[in-house]
Amino acid sequence: MKRGAVRRGSRRFVGGLRVRLVVTFVLVALVSAVTATALAYRDARTAVLQRTQNTAVDDLRERVAAVAAGLDLPPDQRSLSRFAAKVSEGLGARIVVARHQDLSAVSDAYADTEGRITAELRAAVRAGDGARFQRVQWRGDPYLVVGTPVTYADGDRRTSGLEVFMITDLRAERDDTAALLDSVRTGTVPVVVLAALLALLAAGTVLRPVRKLGRATRGLAAGDLGSRVAVRGYDELSDLARTFNETADALQASDAELRAQEAKARRFVADVSHELRTPLAAMTMVATVLEEDADQLPPDAAHAARTVGAETARLSRLVEDLMEISRFDAGAARLNAAPTDLADTVRASLALRGWTDRVTVELREDVRAVVDRRRVDVIVANLVGNALRHGAPPVTVTLAAPGGDRVTLEVADHGPGLAPEARERVFDRFYKADTARTRDTAGESGRGGGEDGGQGIDQGVGQGSGLGMAIAWENARLHGGTIEVGQGRQGGAVFTLRLPLRHPGEEGDG
């Protein structure tokens, strides 16, 4: 039980509500942070690039307009180179490329421009639809290339055939957006930590009443019907706590009512049994007198007298058994335990009832236990009497000490055996099963002899009190032992009594 409880506790810890809440909070915070980071990076990158390319386009237009007015067309190589250099002077570190038909000039003679000005951009500029730009990757670095055609200043704005391209390095912008991304990414860590702390606080707030409710529920399941939960607030958990308290109140009221009814029933049985003892004593004396004179009576009257005597004896045994059961139910039964030779006790019980010649015994002689001799006699009488009544010979009684601190007494017969459903209920009070197979061959019944619990169990008054096996089981339990019923290897029922060699309870009057 403890090991299983530890496993269940471990599973609750690993997959508990607190862990799930924390994980959910952290995941939500992480997803939110990542999403915000991605959106911020995209918007920042777009804004930076948009600003850079707008500035580049405007700067190129203004510079070309200012310089192109002094250029004679068509230009030669020298004038085209001076034009490219003058345009570049107002544009900082940007590279300017001027093209006119087959001529080409670069503001930086050492710059490689072929890989950065694409054919698509040249075609778009040559079409003469205004300034065009394109972002390209060259040798792993980003660049912005802006191209514009130079048009005549007349009204129709015809293209002059002169094309100007400007190459702008975007590595600074790339580094700025990367730095922004790193900053946002670094800020994700404290966000996640804060989310975990908030989750722990929220989990504590939510789970505290849940834990209290769990403790109260476990207490209620363990039998503490006074277990209640303090109700605070008007949320769902408060409603659940109120419902639990109402359920516990109803259960406690029902339990109190059932206990009161059970106590009344026990008192009724005890009172009725006690009140019946006096008239039964008188009836027993009258029946005894009638049985003694039965031979002098007519046959019908003699049979009636013997029947009245037998039924009166059974009724007396029933009353005594009811008194004994009521003591067990009231918790008033006590052991008068003392060191006892169990083999002698078994032999004495069989001899007292005249069963010595009808039962085969295999008794270990050196077995002594601290038991109540009278109650062990009751157990033996009921088990053996039950086997004689409902089983078939031979009936065997085996006393053994298999080791440890326990002793076993086995009563076996060779009858038809017990059905599984009968084995489950054999120790129930007044249980009946297959009365057609019972045989009235045993002697004593009730606390002095066995009458129930065997094959074809009949625990009606006609065959005994119907309480003998229940009393035997209660006596075994009072010793801290058990009685088990099974099926023999060669047929028949096998009842096994297991008793501790020393009972840990108090010794007192039986």
N, C-alpha and C positions, 0 to 999 in steps of 0.2 A: 504493500500500500504506500509506504513512504517513497519507495523508488518511483512508483507511478506518479505520485504527487509531484516529485521533483521534475520528472519529465514534462508533466503538464505545465508546471510553473515555468520551465525553460521555454516551452513553446509559447506561452503567454508573453514572456519577456521578448523573445526574438520577433514574434509577429504580433505584438500587442498594439493596442490602439495608440499609445503614446509614440511608439516608433513609426507607425504609419502616418500619424499627424505630422511629426517632424519631417519625415521623408517627403510628404506631400508639400509642406510649406517650402522646403528647400528646393524641390523640383520646380514649383511654381515660380519662386524667386529666381532660380537659375534660368528658366526659360524666358522669364520677363527680362532679365538682365541681358541675356544673349540677343533677344529680339530688339531691345532698345539699343544695344551696341551696334547691331547690324544696321538698323534704321539710321542711327546717328552717323555712322560711318558713311553710309550711302549718301545721305543728305549733305554731310560736310564735304565729301569728295566732289559731289555734283556742284555744290556752291563754289568751291575753290576753282574747279576747272572751268565753270561757266564764267566766273569773274575774270580768270586769266585769259580765256579765249576771246571774250568780249573786248578786253583791254588791248589784246594783241591785234585784233581786227581794226579797232578804231585807230590805234597808233600807226598801223601800216597805211591805212587810208590817208590819214593826215600827212604822214611823211611823204608818201608818194605824190600826193597832190601838191605839196610844197616844192618838191624837187623836180617833178616832171615838167613843170612850166618852162624850165631853162634847157630842156633837152631837145636837140634837133633830131627829127626823124627823117629817114631811117638812121639809126646810130651806127657808128663803127665800133670796133672792139674797145678802143681807148675810151671813147665817150661813154660806152655802156658800163665799163669798169668804174669810171668816175661816178656815174649815176648810182651804181650799186653801193659804192663806198659812201656817198653823201646820204643815201637813204639809211644806211646802217648807223651813221653818226648820231642820229636822233633816236635810235632804238636801243641803245645800250649794248649788251653783249650778244644780241641776237644776230644771226647770220642772215644776210640778204642775198638772194639770187635773182639776177635780172636776165631775162631771155627775150630775144627778138629773132624770130625765124631760126637761123642756124647759129646765131651768136649767143654766147652765154657768159655771164660775169658773176663772180662771187666776191662778196665783201671780204671774206677771209680766204686767202689763197690756199691755205693749208687744210681747209675744212672739206670733208667728204660729204657731199650732198646727195649723191646719186641714190644712196640707200634710204634716204629720208623723204625725198619728194617722189611720191608714187605716180604711176601712170594715170590712175583714176583721178587724182587731184589735178594733174596737168590738163586732162581732157575737160574737167569741169570748168577750170579757169579759162581755157581756150574757147569755151562756148560763150564766154562773155556775159554771164548772168550775174556779175557782181563778185564780191569777195567770197571765197570758200576756204574752209579749214578742215583739217584732218589730224587726229591723234594717232601716232605711230610708235612702235617699239623698234629701237635700233640699238643693237649690241646690248640688249637687256635693259636699256634706259628709255623712259618715255619722252616723247617730243610732241610739240604742237607745231604743225606746219600750216601757215596761212598764205593763200595765194589770191591775187587780184589782177585783173587786166587793166591796162592803162587806156583810157578812152580820150577821144578828142573833146575839146571844150565846146564844140559847136552844138547846135540844138539837138541833133539826132543821136549824140553820144555814141558815135561809131568807135569801134575798137581800133587801136593803133597797131596792134600786133605785138606790142610790148607787154610782157608778163613779169610780175614781180612776186617773188616768194620770200617769206620770212620764216626762219626756223627758231622756235623758242624751246629752251630746255625746261622740262617739267619735273626734274628731279627734286627741286625744292618743294614743289607742291605735293609730290609723292611722299616726301619725308614728313611734311606737316600732317598729312592725313594719317600716315602710319603712327606718328606720335600721338595723335588724337585717339586712334584705335587702341594703342597701348594704355593710354590713360583710362579710357572707358573699361578696358579689360581688367586693369588693376583695380578699378572701383567695384568690379563684380564680386571680388572676394569678401570685402566687408558687407556687401549687400546680402550675400549668402549666409554669412555668419550671423548677421542681424536677423535674417529670416529664421535661422535655426533657434536663436534665443527667443524670438517671438513665438515660435512654434512650441517651445518648451513651456513658456508661460501660458499659452493658450491651452496646451495639453493638460497642464496642472490644474487650470481653472475648470476645464471640462471633466477631467478624469477624477478629480477629488471626490465629487458626489457619486461618481460611478463606483469608485473603490469602496466608499462607505456603504453604498447599496449592495455591493458584492459581499462585504463582510456581514452585513445584516442578513443577506440571503443564505450565506453559509451557516450562520448561527441558527437561522430558522430551520434549515435542513438538518442540522445537528440536534434539533429538539428544543432549542431555546425559543419558545413561542412568544416571549416578551421582547424579542429583537425588533427594533424599530429604527427608522431613519429620520433625522432632523430635516424638516422641510423649510427651505428658504427660497423666496422668490416665486415667480409665476411662469417660469419657462418650462420647456418640455421635460427636463430632468426633474423639476419640482413636481410636475404632474405624475411622472413615473414613481417618484418617492411617495407621493400621496396614495397612489394606487397600491403600491407595495404595503404601506401601512394599513390601508383598508383591508387588503387581503389577509395580512397577518392578524388583524383584529378578528376578522370572520373565522379564520382558522383557529385562533385561540379560544374563541367562544364555542366553536364546534367541539374542540378537544375537551374543553371543560365540561360541556354537556355530555359528551360520550363517557368521560371519566366518571361523572356523577351517575350516569345510568349503569355503567359497569360496576361501580361500587354498590349501587342499590341491588343489582342482580346478584353480586357475590354475597351481600348480606342476606338477601332473600334465600339463596340456596343454603347458606349456613344456618339461618334460622329455621327453615323448613326441615333440614336434616336433623337439627338438634331437637326440634319439636316432635319429629317422628320416632326418635329413639325410645321414648317411654311407651307409647302404644305398641311399637314393634316388639319391645321386650315382653309385654303382656301377650301379644299374639304369638310370639315364639314359644312362650311357656305353654299356651293352650295347644299350639300345633304339636309340641313335643309330647304332651299327654295324649293327644289324639293318635299320633304315630305309634306310641307305645301300646295303645289298646286297639290298633288297627286290625290285628289278627282276630279280635273278638267281634268285629263289626261285619255286617254283610259286605260282599265284594264291592258293590258300588260305593258304599260309604267308606270302606277301607281305602279304595283308590282315591276318593275325594280327600280323605284325611292325609294321605301321603303327598298328594298334589299340593294341598294347602301348606304342608310343612316345607316342601321343596321351594315353593314360590315365596313363602315367608322368609326362608333362609336367603334366597337371592335378593329379596327386597332389603333385608338387613345388610347384606353386603353392599348393595347399591348405596344405601344411606351412609355407611362407613366410608365408601369410596368418595362420595360427594363431600363428606366432611374433610377428607384428606385433600381432595382437589381444591376446596375452598381455602385450606391453609396454604397451599402452594400459590394460589392466585393472590391471596392477601399478603404474601411474603412472610408468613408466620412460621413456615416450616424451617426447622433447624436441625443440624447434624449433631448427634451424640457420638462423635468419632473417637475411636480408640484403636491401638494396634490390634489387628485381627488376622487370624489364620484363615485365608480365603477358602482353602480346600476343606477345612472342617466346617466352615459356614455353608458351603454348597452341599456337603454330605448331610448336614443336619437339616437343611431345608428339604431335601428329597426324602429323608427318613420321616420327617414330621408329617408328610402328606402321603406316605406309603408308595412312593414312586421309585424306590431304590431298585426293585427288580425290573422295572420297565424302562430304565434309562441306563445307557452305557456312559461311564465317566472316564475321563482321562485327565487327572488332576495333578498338577505339579505341587509337590508337598511343601516346598520351602518358600512359598509366596506369602508374605505378610504385608498388609497395607493399613494405613490409618483411615478407617471407614466406619460408618454407622452400620453395625451388624444387622439391626432390624431392617433397615432400608435395603441392604444388599439381599436379605432374605426375601423381601417383597419383589425385587427385580428378578431373582432366580425363579421364584414361584410363578410369576407371570409368564416369563419366557418359556420355561419348561412346560407349564400347564397349557400354554398356547400350542406348543409343538405336539403335545399328546392329544389335544382336542382336535386340532385341524390338520395335523400332518399324518405321517405314516411311519411305523417303526422301520428300522431302529432310530431312536432319538439319542443323540450323542451330546454330552456336555464336556467341553474341553477348556481347561484352565491353563494359561501359559503366561510367561513373562518374556516377551520377545526382546527385551533389552530397553535401556533407557529408564524412564521414570514411570512407565505405564504397565498395566496388567490387562490381559484380555480374557474374557469369558465368552466362549462360542457355543451356541445352542443350535444344532442342526437336526433336521428330520429328512425323511425320504418320501414326502408327499408330492402332490402335483406342483408345488411351488406357488409363487405369487406373481400375479400379473403386474406389469410396470406401474399402472395407475394405482394398484393396491399398495405397492411398495412405497409410493409417494405419500399415501395417506394413512399408513398403518398405525401411526401414533396419534391420529386425530381422535377426539373424544366422540364416542357413540358412532364410530364409523362402521358401516355394514358393507359387505361385499360377498355376493354369491352365497346366500344362506343355504342353498340346496346342497352344498358340498360339505357343510359342517357336520361334525360328529360329536355327540355329547358323551365323551369317554373320559374327560379329565375330572379331577377331583375338585380341589378348592378353586375359588375365583377371587377377583378383586385383589385386595392387598395380600390375601393369603394364598392365592393360586392363580393360574393363568387361564384366561378365557378368550383373549382376542389377539388379533395381529397375525395369525397364521394363514395358511392356505384356506380359501373360502372363509374369510373373516366374518364372524357374526358377533357384533357387539351389542345386540339387543338384550333386553332384560331376560328373555327366554333362555339365553345361553350365558348369562353373567351380567355384571353391572355395565359392561361396555366401556369401562374406564381403566381397566387393568393395565393395558399397554401404555396409555397416557400417564398413569401413575408411575410405571416403571421408567419411562423416559424422564419424567420430572425428578425422580430420585437419582437417576444417573447424572442429570444436569446439576443437581444440588451438590453432588460430589466433584463437580468439575469434569465429568466424563460424558460419554456419548453412547448411543445405541444405534447401530447401523443394521440395515436389513439388505440381504442380497440373495442370489440364487446359487445353490450348491452345484458343484461340478457334476454330480450324479443325480440331479433333481432335488426338489425340496427347497425349503426356505432355510436361510442361515441368518441368525440374529447374533450380532457381535457387540458385546458390552466392553467398552474401554474405560478404565478408571485409573486415575493417578495413584501412585503408591502413597503419596502424602498430599492431603488436601490443604491448600493454603488458607482456607477460611477459618472462622472461629468454631470452636467446639462448644456445643450446648445441648439442650434437651431436644429430643426428637419429637 
